[in-house]
């Protein structure tokens, strides 16, 4: 092939640039993997850190509830989450510990009933949900509202 095609200086420099950028990209990927592995360590009983796989939380916790009352409860180390109807107290406790890496002391659950809503002649229902009030250990904090 070299007999029929002669490379120009521009093509050679372009290929060199392409190789250097691909080398940088692969180095960035390696750095990301290292950062991801360090980002979520949990200490086990042996003292070794392992990577956390979040399995339970998406099927239990819906979202944190941010209201005026919830912000007052944050001062008392209590956080409010909306949970799915099938969630139980032990599941909520495990899910919060899994996601936020805190020690949960107490979980209280309130069933919020569905409400009838009307728009003109059309009537419907607003969904009900479970509200979980989670008390965590003193000195620990969950940052629900990003700064």
N, C-alpha and C positions, 0 to 999 in steps of 0.2 A: 504494500500500500504506500510505502514511503516513496516509491518510484514515481507514482502518479500524483501524489499530493504533497506539496511542500508547505510547511507551516510558516506563517508570518509571525513577526514579533508581537503584533497585537493579540493574535490568538494564543500565543504562549503565555503572555502576561495575564490574559483573561482566565486561562485554566489555572494558573498559579494562585490568582485571587480567589477563585472558586474553591480550591483545595484548602486555602487558609481559613476561609469563612466556614467551611464544613468542619474543620478541625476545632474552630472556636465554638461552633454549635454543639459538637459532641462533648466538649469540655463543660459547657453550660449545663447540658443534660446530666452529666455526672455530678456536678455541683448540686443541682436540684435534687437528685436522688439522695445525696448525703444530707441535705437540709431537711427533706421530707422524713428521713429516718430519724433525725434528731428532734423533729418538731413534736412528736407525740409519745414520749417515753412514759411508761408507768413502772414503778418499782414493784417487783414481786417479792415474795417472802425471802428468796435467796439473795436479794439485793441487786439482781441483774435487771437491766432495762430491756423491755421488749416493745415492739411496735403494736399500736392499738388498732384493731379492726372494729369499726363501728358497724355493728350488726343489728342491735336491738333498737336503737334510738329512732330510726326512720319509721318503724312500725308502732312506736309508742307516743313519741312527742310530736306535736303538730308544729307549734311555734311558741316563743316566749310572749307573754302578754304584757304590753307596756301601757299602763294606765297611771293615773295619779296615785291611786291606792298602791299599786305595785311599786312605784318609786319610793313611797314612804316605807313599805315593807322591806325594801332593799337595805335600809339602815339597820334593820333588825336581823340581817342575814337570812331573809326569806325571799324567795323568788317564785313568781307565778308563771306556769306554763300551761298552754292548752294541749290536752292530750286527746287521743282517740277514745271513742266510747268503750272499747274493749280493754283498755289499759287498766292494770291493777297497781296497787301501791308498790310492791316489790319490783315490778317492771319499770315503773317511773324512777325509782331509786337507782336501779342499775343503769338506766339510760342516761340519767343526769351525771352520774359518776363516770360513765363511759365517754360522754361528749366533753364535759368541762373539767374532768380530773379533780373533783373536789370530794370531800367526805360528807355524805348526806346523813343528817341525824334523824330527821322526821319528815314524813310526807302526809299531807292532808289532801283529800280529794272531795270535790264538790261537783255534783251532777247539775249542769245548767240545762234546763228544759228548753225544748224548741218553742218558738213564739209564732203566733199567727200574724202575718203581715198582709196588708191590703194596698193595692194600687188601682184606684178607680173601682171598676166592678170585679177585677181579678183579685182573687185571694190566694195566698200561698203560705208557706211555712219557712221560717228562718231556722237553720239547723241548730240542733243542740250539741253540746260537747261536754267534756270533763275538764274541770279546772283543777290543776294540781298545785298546791302551795308547798314548796320544798324549803325546809330549813337546813342550812349547811353549818359546818363547824365554824366557831368564832375564829377570826383572823384570816379566813379564806374569803375569796371574792369571785364572782362571775361577772364578766363584762358583757352584758347583753346589748347595751346601747354602744355602738362603736363611736370613738371620739374622732 
